[in-house]
Amino acid sequence: MISPDRMSGRTPYPLDRPLPTEVVAGGAWLGYRRYPVFGWRWLRGRSLIFGAIIALIASIIGAGMAVATGSVRNGLMMALHFAAGFMLMCSSGPLLAALVRHAGWPLRRERFGIVLAMLLGIVASYFADAWSSNYLQQNIPKSDDVRMVLKPPQLSPALKAAMQALNLATLVLVYGALGGGLALRAYFRELGSWQEARHADAMAALQAEKQNSDLRLGVLQAQVEPHFLFNTLASVRALVRQEPAQAEATLDALVDYLRATIPRLRDEETALHSTLGQQLDLCASYLELMRLRTSGRLSYAIDVDAALRALPCPPMLLISLVENAIKHGIEPKRGPGKVAIMAARDEDMLTVRVIDDGIGLQPGIGGGLGLANVRAQLETRYGARAGFDLVSEPARGARAELRIPLDDSPPQDDRT
């Protein structure tokens, strides 16, 4: 199906280059069928094949006439008239159609012109056939001993008209078939087949890009997760030496976290997709570990409407922001510190903030592995539609803010 706006354009592919394999109709073993119908290369290949067949038949007829008449000249002239007549019958319509297709007209006008060219080709075929047949009939040897014995039957005017109409229809079918009627059908199907093949290629490329994106996301997650896990185990190790009871509570909290996390990492699909609620729960487990490690010096709050928990949220982004807030904001600070997580929805965007009251942004903060992975995940998933900011808070501390699109459309190429 071709849309009206496409009909106002021109053929979107070159006429002198082979079509994609999936677009070529049956008979691709004939070389000319690999090119657009009524293109010059298509016409040349078709003419060579038809010409070779007609030349062979004409040679047989000419040889027979030369033997029957005893004149080589008569046989040669019969062969030439037969070959010329049939080549005109087979090539008049396609030649006119090729002229139309290479005129550069809009598709609607081109299609009308090609149909008209094929009709003119049928008319030309009639006159070519009449010219060739008349010459052959006049020069075929006749026997004086042959006399007509049976008289033709007398037909009514109505039956004569019906017979003439049938004869005319037969001639039109014959001239149309020999003159490129089947090619006309292939011409009308060609553009639709090309568009379907292009769409299939685009879908395959999009699927391959999605798989590559998922792979890159998996690599990014693999970089983030050991970073978080190793830091947590280092904290537990320090607690084992200083406060065994608190270390045991920390290990229990760590086990709870790992039980919630590791099954998701084993599932390839769920490892790449999650909800805001799942990520908030992981952050809460991590913050509880850090609270135990700091002997209660850390406090935290998660202020998120329950209705937002089902919204999609890329995995491992929030935990990276929370870890960054504790590592660079709370741990270097003397005295108590607090981390707050907030989220809000604004139409088709989800905004999540991680705010700490630590020492604030210092030189070099913001360029580490964790935040680099955050930016890379957002770029891979959403392109320029997502956003990430890390800014200082007015009093003290820092605010990390994620802006995530809630639709599932792929990232757009800003170069187009």
C-alpha positions as CSV (number, residue, x, y, z in Angstrom):
1,M,0.0,0.0,0.0
2,I,1.5,3.3,-1.1
3,S,0.5,6.5,0.8
4,P,-0.8,9.5,-1.2
5,D,2.2,11.7,-0.1
6,R,4.6,9.1,-1.5
7,M,2.7,9.0,-4.8
8,S,3.6,12.7,-5.2
9,G,7.3,11.9,-5.0
10,R,9.6,10.1,-7.4
11,T,11.1,6.6,-7.4
12,P,13.2,6.6,-4.2
13,Y,15.9,4.2,-5.6
14,P,18.2,4.3,-8.7
15,L,17.0,2.7,-11.8
16,D,20.5,1.6,-13.0
17,R,21.4,-0.5,-9.9
18,P,20.2,-4.0,-8.9
19,L,17.2,-4.2,-6.5
20,P,17.6,-6.0,-3.1
21,T,17.3,-9.7,-3.4
22,E,14.0,-9.8,-1.5
23,V,12.4,-7.3,-3.9
24,V,13.3,-9.2,-7.1
25,A,10.3,-11.2,-8.3
26,G,10.5,-14.8,-9.6
27,G,12.8,-15.5,-12.4
28,A,15.8,-13.8,-10.9
29,W,18.0,-16.2,-12.7
30,L,17.3,-13.9,-15.7
31,G,19.8,-11.2,-15.1
32,Y,17.7,-8.3,-16.2
33,R,15.0,-9.2,-13.6
34,R,17.4,-8.0,-10.9
35,Y,17.0,-4.4,-12.1
36,P,14.0,-2.0,-11.8
37,V,11.3,-2.7,-14.3
38,F,11.4,-0.4,-17.4
39,G,14.9,0.8,-16.5
40,W,17.4,0.9,-19.2
41,R,19.4,-2.0,-17.9
42,W,16.2,-4.0,-17.5
43,L,15.2,-3.2,-21.1
44,R,18.6,-4.0,-22.5
45,G,18.7,-7.4,-20.8
46,R,15.2,-8.3,-21.8
47,S,15.8,-7.2,-25.4
48,L,18.9,-9.4,-25.6
49,I,17.1,-12.5,-24.4
50,F,14.0,-12.0,-26.5
51,G,16.1,-11.1,-29.5
52,A,18.1,-14.3,-29.2
53,I,15.0,-16.4,-29.1
54,I,13.3,-14.6,-32.0
55,A,16.6,-14.8,-34.0
56,L,16.7,-18.6,-33.5
57,I,13.0,-19.0,-34.6
58,A,13.6,-16.7,-37.5
59,S,16.6,-18.6,-38.7
60,I,14.6,-21.9,-38.7
61,I,11.8,-20.2,-40.7
62,G,14.2,-18.6,-43.1
63,A,16.1,-21.9,-43.7
64,G,12.8,-23.7,-44.4
65,M,11.7,-21.0,-46.8
66,A,15.0,-21.1,-48.6
67,V,14.7,-24.8,-49.1
68,A,11.0,-24.5,-50.2
69,T,11.6,-21.7,-52.7
70,G,15.1,-22.6,-53.8
71,S,16.2,-19.0,-53.0
72,V,18.5,-18.0,-50.2
73,R,17.4,-14.4,-50.7
74,N,13.8,-15.2,-50.2
75,G,14.6,-17.2,-47.0
76,L,16.7,-14.4,-45.6
77,M,14.0,-11.8,-46.3
78,M,11.4,-13.9,-44.7
79,A,13.6,-14.4,-41.6
80,L,14.3,-10.7,-41.4
81,H,10.7,-9.7,-41.7
82,F,9.7,-12.2,-39.1
83,A,12.4,-11.1,-36.6
84,A,11.7,-7.4,-37.1
85,G,8.0,-7.8,-36.7
86,F,8.3,-9.9,-33.5
87,M,10.9,-7.6,-32.0
88,L,8.7,-4.6,-32.6
89,M,5.8,-6.5,-31.0
90,C,7.9,-7.4,-27.9
91,S,9.7,-4.1,-27.5
92,S,7.5,-1.2,-28.5
93,G,5.6,-1.0,-25.2
94,P,8.6,-1.6,-22.9
95,L,10.7,1.0,-24.8
96,L,8.0,3.7,-24.5
97,A,7.5,2.8,-20.8
98,A,11.3,3.1,-20.2
99,L,11.3,6.6,-21.8
100,V,8.4,7.5,-19.4
101,R,10.1,6.1,-16.3
102,H,13.4,7.9,-17.0
103,A,11.6,11.2,-17.5
104,G,11.7,11.9,-13.7
105,W,8.0,12.5,-13.3
106,P,6.1,12.2,-10.0
107,L,4.9,8.7,-9.3
108,R,1.2,9.3,-10.0
109,R,2.0,10.8,-13.4
110,E,4.7,8.2,-14.1
111,R,2.3,5.4,-13.5
112,F,-0.4,6.9,-15.8
113,G,2.3,7.5,-18.5
114,I,3.5,3.9,-18.3
115,V,0.0,2.4,-18.7
116,L,-0.5,4.7,-21.7
117,A,2.8,3.7,-23.1
118,M,1.9,0.0,-22.8
119,L,-1.4,0.7,-24.6
120,L,0.4,2.5,-27.4
121,G,2.8,-0.5,-27.5
122,I,-0.2,-2.8,-28.1
123,V,-1.3,-0.6,-31.0
124,A,2.2,-0.6,-32.4
125,S,2.3,-4.4,-32.0
126,Y,-0.8,-4.7,-34.1
127,F,0.7,-2.8,-37.0
128,A,4.0,-4.6,-36.7
129,D,2.2,-7.9,-36.8
130,A,0.1,-6.9,-39.7
131,W,3.1,-5.7,-41.7
132,S,5.2,-8.8,-41.0
133,S,2.3,-11.2,-41.5
134,N,1.3,-9.6,-44.8
135,Y,4.8,-10.0,-46.2
136,L,5.0,-13.6,-45.1
137,Q,1.6,-14.4,-46.7
138,Q,2.5,-12.8,-50.0
139,N,5.8,-14.7,-50.2
140,I,4.8,-18.2,-49.0
141,P,4.8,-20.5,-52.0
142,K,1.3,-21.6,-53.0
143,S,0.3,-24.8,-54.8
144,D,-2.0,-24.6,-57.8
145,D,-3.3,-28.1,-57.1
146,V,-4.9,-27.0,-53.8
147,R,-8.5,-26.0,-54.2
148,M,-11.1,-25.0,-51.5
149,V,-13.6,-27.8,-51.2
150,L,-15.5,-26.7,-48.1
151,K,-17.4,-23.4,-48.1
152,P,-17.2,-21.2,-44.9
153,P,-20.4,-21.4,-42.8
154,Q,-22.8,-18.6,-43.0
155,L,-22.9,-16.7,-39.7
156,S,-25.5,-14.3,-38.4
157,P,-24.5,-10.6,-37.8
158,A,-24.6,-11.0,-34.1
159,L,-22.4,-14.1,-34.1
160,K,-20.0,-12.4,-36.5
161,A,-19.8,-9.4,-34.1
162,A,-19.1,-11.8,-31.2
163,M,-16.5,-13.6,-33.1
164,Q,-14.8,-10.4,-34.1
165,A,-14.9,-9.2,-30.5
166,L,-13.4,-12.5,-29.3
167,N,-10.7,-12.2,-31.9
168,L,-9.9,-8.7,-30.9
169,A,-9.7,-9.6,-27.2
170,T,-7.4,-12.5,-28.1
171,L,-5.1,-10.2,-30.1
172,V,-5.0,-7.7,-27.2
173,L,-4.1,-10.4,-24.8
174,V,-1.4,-11.8,-27.1
175,Y,0.1,-8.4,-27.9
176,G,-0.1,-7.4,-24.3
177,A,1.6,-10.5,-23.0
178,L,4.4,-10.4,-25.7
179,G,4.7,-6.6,-25.3
180,G,5.4,-6.5,-21.5
181,G,2.0,-7.0,-19.8
182,L,3.6,-9.2,-17.2
183,A,6.3,-6.6,-16.6
184,L,3.6,-4.0,-16.0
185,R,2.3,-6.1,-13.1
186,A,5.8,-6.4,-11.7
187,Y,6.3,-2.6,-12.1
188,F,3.2,-1.9,-9.9
189,R,4.4,-4.3,-7.2
190,E,8.0,-3.2,-7.2
191,L,7.8,-0.1,-5.1
192,G,5.7,-1.7,-2.4
193,S,8.1,-4.6,-2.2
194,W,11.0,-2.2,-1.9
195,Q,9.3,-0.3,0.9
196,E,8.5,-3.6,2.7
197,A,12.2,-4.7,2.4
198,R,13.4,-1.3,3.6
199,H,11.1,-1.5,6.6
200,A,12.3,-5.0,7.4
201,D,15.9,-3.9,7.2
202,A,15.2,-0.9,9.5
203,M,13.4,-3.1,12.0
204,A,16.4,-5.6,12.0
205,A,18.8,-2.7,12.5
206,L,16.7,-1.3,15.3
207,Q,16.6,-4.8,17.0
208,A,20.4,-5.1,16.6
209,E,20.9,-1.7,18.1
210,K,18.6,-2.6,21.0
211,Q,20.6,-5.7,21.7
212,N,23.8,-3.7,21.6
213,S,22.3,-1.2,23.9
214,D,21.3,-3.9,26.3
215,L,24.8,-5.3,26.2
216,R,26.3,-2.0,26.9
217,L,23.9,-1.4,29.8
218,G,24.8,-4.9,31.2
219,V,28.5,-3.9,31.1
220,L,27.8,-0.6,32.8
221,Q,25.9,-2.4,35.6
222,A,28.7,-4.9,36.0
223,Q,31.0,-2.0,36.7
224,V,28.7,-0.4,39.2
225,E,27.7,-3.4,41.2
226,P,31.2,-4.7,42.3
227,H,32.0,-1.1,43.2
228,F,29.1,-0.9,45.6
229,L,29.6,-4.4,47.0
230,F,33.3,-4.1,47.6
231,N,32.8,-0.8,49.5
232,T,30.2,-2.4,51.6
233,L,32.3,-5.4,52.5
234,A,35.2,-3.1,53.4
235,S,32.9,-1.3,55.8
236,V,31.8,-4.6,57.4
237,R,35.4,-5.7,57.8
238,A,36.1,-2.5,59.7
239,L,33.1,-3.1,61.9
240,V,34.1,-6.7,62.7
241,R,37.3,-5.4,64.4
242,Q,35.6,-2.5,66.3
243,E,32.1,-3.5,67.1
244,P,31.3,-7.3,66.6
245,A,27.6,-6.9,67.5
246,Q,27.1,-4.1,65.0
247,A,29.1,-6.0,62.4
248,E,26.7,-8.9,62.8
249,A,23.7,-6.6,62.3
250,T,25.4,-5.1,59.3
251,L,26.1,-8.6,57.8
252,D,22.4,-9.5,58.3
253,A,21.4,-6.3,56.4
254,L,24.0,-7.1,53.7
255,V,22.6,-10.6,53.3
256,D,19.1,-9.2,52.9
257,Y,20.3,-6.8,50.3
258,L,22.1,-9.5,48.3
259,R,19.1,-11.8,48.5
260,A,17.1,-9.1,46.8
261,T,19.7,-8.2,44.3
262,I,21.5,-11.3,43.0
263,P,18.4,-13.1,41.6
264,R,17.7,-10.0,39.5
265,L,21.2,-10.0,38.1
266,R,20.9,-13.6,37.0
267,D,17.7,-12.7,35.0
268,E,18.9,-10.9,31.8
269,E,15.6,-9.2,31.2
270,T,14.9,-8.0,34.8
271,A,18.5,-6.9,35.2
272,L,17.9,-4.3,32.5
273,H,14.5,-3.1,33.7
274,S,13.1,-2.2,37.1
275,T,10.6,0.0,38.8
276,L,11.2,3.0,41.0
277,G,9.9,1.1,44.0
278,Q,12.5,-1.7,43.5
279,Q,15.3,0.8,43.3
280,L,14.0,2.7,46.4
281,D,14.0,-0.6,48.3
282,L,17.6,-1.3,47.2
283,C,18.6,2.2,48.3
284,A,16.9,1.7,51.7
285,S,18.9,-1.5,52.2
286,Y,22.1,0.2,51.3
287,L,21.4,3.2,53.6
288,E,20.6,0.9,56.4
289,L,24.0,-0.7,56.0
290,M,25.6,2.6,56.0
291,R,23.6,3.7,59.1
292,L,24.8,0.6,61.0
293,R,28.4,1.2,59.8
294,T,28.4,4.8,61.1
295,S,26.9,3.8,64.4
296,G,23.8,5.9,63.8
297,R,25.6,9.0,62.6
298,L,23.8,8.7,59.3
299,S,20.0,9.2,59.0
300,Y,17.9,8.9,55.9
301,A,14.5,9.6,54.6
302,I,12.6,8.4,51.5
303,D,9.8,10.7,50.7
304,V,8.1,9.2,47.6
305,D,4.4,8.9,46.9
306,A,3.4,5.2,46.9
307,A,1.6,5.8,43.5
308,L,5.0,6.5,41.9
309,R,6.6,3.2,42.9
310,A,5.3,1.3,39.9
311,L,6.9,3.8,37.4
312,P,9.8,2.5,35.4
313,C,13.3,3.4,36.6
314,P,16.6,2.2,35.2
315,P,18.4,-0.2,37.6
316,M,21.5,0.9,39.6
317,L,21.1,4.6,39.0
318,L,19.7,5.7,42.4
319,I,22.2,3.4,44.3
320,S,25.0,5.2,42.5
321,L,23.7,8.6,43.5
322,V,23.2,7.5,47.1
323,E,26.6,6.0,47.4
324,N,28.2,9.1,45.9
325,A,26.3,11.3,48.5
326,I,27.6,9.2,51.4
327,K,31.2,8.8,50.1
328,H,31.8,12.4,49.1
329,G,29.3,14.2,51.4
330,I,28.5,12.4,54.6
331,E,31.7,10.3,55.4
332,P,34.1,13.3,55.2
333,K,31.7,15.4,57.4
334,R,32.1,15.5,61.2
335,G,29.0,14.9,63.1
336,P,25.6,13.6,61.9
337,G,24.5,13.6,58.3
338,K,21.4,13.0,56.4
339,V,20.4,11.7,53.0
340,A,16.9,12.3,51.6
341,I,15.4,10.7,48.5
342,M,12.4,12.4,46.8
343,A,10.6,11.8,43.6
344,A,7.8,13.6,41.6
345,R,6.1,13.1,38.3
346,D,5.6,15.9,35.8
347,E,3.4,14.5,32.9
348,D,5.7,12.2,31.0
349,M,8.9,12.8,33.1
350,L,10.0,11.3,36.4
351,T,12.2,13.5,38.5
352,V,14.2,11.8,41.3
353,R,16.4,13.8,43.7
354,V,19.1,12.6,46.2
355,I,19.9,15.4,48.7
356,D,22.6,15.2,51.4
357,D,23.7,17.8,54.0
358,G,27.4,16.8,53.7
359,I,30.4,18.9,53.0
360,G,29.2,20.0,49.6
361,L,30.8,19.7,46.2
362,Q,34.5,19.6,46.2
363,P,37.0,19.8,43.2
364,G,37.0,16.5,41.4
365,I,33.6,15.3,42.6
366,G,31.3,14.4,39.7
367,G,33.7,12.7,37.4
368,G,34.1,9.3,39.1
369,L,33.1,5.9,37.8
370,G,29.7,5.8,39.5
371,L,28.4,9.1,38.1
372,A,30.1,8.4,34.7
373,N,28.0,5.2,34.5
374,V,24.9,7.1,35.4
375,R,25.4,9.5,32.5
376,A,26.3,6.6,30.2
377,Q,23.1,4.6,31.1
378,L,20.9,7.7,30.5
379,E,22.6,8.4,27.2
380,T,22.3,4.8,26.0
381,R,18.7,4.4,27.1
382,Y,17.2,7.8,26.3
383,G,19.6,9.9,24.3
384,A,19.2,13.7,24.9
385,R,15.7,13.2,26.4
386,A,17.0,12.4,29.9
387,G,18.9,14.7,32.2
388,F,21.3,14.5,35.2
389,D,22.5,17.4,37.4
390,L,24.7,17.5,40.4
391,V,24.6,20.9,42.1
392,S,25.4,22.4,45.6
393,E,22.6,23.1,48.0
394,P,22.3,26.6,49.4
395,A,23.0,25.7,53.0
396,R,25.5,23.0,52.5
397,G,25.6,19.6,50.9
398,A,24.7,18.6,47.3
399,R,21.7,17.6,45.2
400,A,21.8,15.0,42.5
401,E,18.7,15.1,40.2
402,L,17.6,12.6,37.6
403,R,15.0,13.4,34.9
404,I,13.8,10.2,33.2
405,P,11.3,9.9,30.3
406,L,8.4,7.6,31.1
407,D,7.7,6.5,27.5
408,D,9.5,3.5,25.9
409,S,10.5,5.1,22.6
410,P,14.2,4.7,21.6
411,P,16.6,7.5,21.8
412,Q,16.5,10.0,18.9
413,D,19.5,10.8,16.7
414,D,20.2,14.5,17.2
415,R,22.1,14.6,13.9
416,T,19.0,14.2,11.8
